[in-house]
Amino acid sequence: MKSILLVLNLCFTTPLLSMEVVKLPRGAKVEGLLKSCHLHLSFGSYGSGTPHKVIKKINQFLKEKEDQILKNTTWSWGKEGEFDYCLVLADKSQINDYFRELKKFIPLYSKKGYTTLKDRSGKVHKTTWPKS
């Protein structure tokens, strides 16, 4: 009886898909990899670090959707914590929906750091320095 309950519990708590997370070493060549991304997120700095609040919100969103994301490849490229995500979705017909949802977390203007979101078609949404 205990083994049946354990199996039932595992069936209801384990997602059908699990996001594979791949961390590339610093300086890895990513040009070819970028072609495979359904969505590409880049978190940069103007000289005072990356946009931590934005990153936290996006990471929470990705955690909630991890059963719909096949792969998240990440790599660091800067001296102030700059890094990128390359997301491959389980259903590529959802790219526009994800773009729209992720865009909500990315401010148009910021002095802290910037975030760039790109999809496969070349559509881009990014943070810029505030206008004076």
C-alpha positions in Angstrom: 0.0 0.0 0.0 2.8 2.4 0.9 4.5 1.8 -2.5 1.3 2.6 -4.4 0.9 5.9 -2.5 4.5 6.7 -3.2 4.0 6.1 -7.0 0.8 8.1 -7.0 2.5 11.0 -5.2 5.4 11.0 -7.7 3.0 11.0 -10.6 1.2 14.2 -9.4 4.3 16.1 -8.2 6.7 15.4 -11.1 6.4 17.6 -14.2 6.1 15.8 -17.6 9.0 17.8 -19.0 11.9 19.2 -17.1 13.9 22.2 -18.3 17.5 21.3 -19.1 19.8 24.0 -17.9 23.3 24.2 -19.5 25.9 26.6 -18.2 28.6 27.3 -20.8 32.1 28.3 -19.7 33.1 31.9 -19.8 34.4 32.9 -23.3 32.5 30.1 -25.1 31.7 30.7 -28.7 27.9 31.1 -28.9 27.3 32.4 -32.5 26.0 29.0 -33.7 24.0 28.5 -30.5 22.1 31.7 -30.9 20.6 30.4 -34.1 18.9 27.6 -32.1 17.3 30.0 -29.5 13.6 30.5 -29.7 14.2 33.4 -27.3 17.4 35.1 -26.3 17.7 37.2 -23.1 20.7 39.3 -22.4 21.3 41.0 -19.0 23.9 43.8 -19.2 25.4 46.6 -17.2 26.1 50.3 -17.7 28.8 50.1 -15.1 26.9 49.4 -11.9 25.9 45.7 -12.3 23.0 43.8 -13.9 19.3 44.6 -13.3 18.7 42.3 -10.3 15.0 43.0 -9.9 14.3 42.3 -13.5 16.4 39.1 -13.4 14.5 37.9 -10.3 11.1 38.4 -11.9 12.2 36.7 -15.2 13.7 33.7 -13.2 10.4 33.3 -11.3 8.5 33.3 -14.6 10.8 30.7 -16.1 10.6 28.6 -13.0 6.8 28.6 -13.2 7.0 27.6 -16.9 9.9 25.2 -16.7 7.7 22.3 -17.8 7.2 24.1 -21.1 10.9 25.0 -21.7 13.1 22.2 -23.1 16.4 23.9 -22.6 17.9 27.1 -21.1 21.5 27.6 -22.0 23.3 30.3 -20.1 26.7 32.0 -20.3 28.5 34.8 -18.6 30.3 37.4 -20.6 31.1 40.5 -18.5 33.0 41.7 -15.5 29.9 42.9 -13.6 27.8 39.7 -13.7 26.5 40.1 -17.3 25.0 37.0 -18.7 22.6 35.6 -21.3 19.9 33.0 -21.6 19.1 31.0 -24.8 15.6 29.4 -24.4 14.3 26.6 -26.4 10.5 26.0 -25.9 8.8 22.7 -26.0 6.2 24.2 -28.4 7.7 26.8 -30.7 4.2 28.1 -31.6 4.3 29.7 -28.1 7.3 32.0 -29.0 5.1 35.1 -29.4 3.2 34.4 -26.2 6.5 34.0 -24.2 7.9 37.2 -25.9 4.8 39.1 -24.9 4.9 37.8 -21.3 8.7 38.3 -20.8 8.4 41.8 -22.3 6.2 42.8 -19.3 9.2 42.4 -17.0 11.6 44.5 -19.0 11.4 48.3 -18.3 11.9 50.7 -21.2 14.4 52.8 -19.3 16.9 52.0 -16.5 20.1 53.5 -15.1 20.9 50.2 -13.2 21.4 47.8 -16.1 19.8 46.7 -19.3 17.9 43.7 -20.6 17.5 42.7 -24.2 14.9 40.2 -25.4 15.0 38.8 -29.0 13.0 36.2 -30.8 14.0 34.1 -33.8 12.3 36.4 -36.2 14.5 39.3 -35.1 11.9 41.1 -33.0 13.6 43.0 -30.1 12.5 44.6 -26.9 15.2 46.3 -24.8 16.0 48.7 -22.0 17.7 51.9 -22.8 19.3 54.7 -20.7 16.7 57.3 -19.7 16.4 60.3 -21.9 17.4 63.6 -20.4 
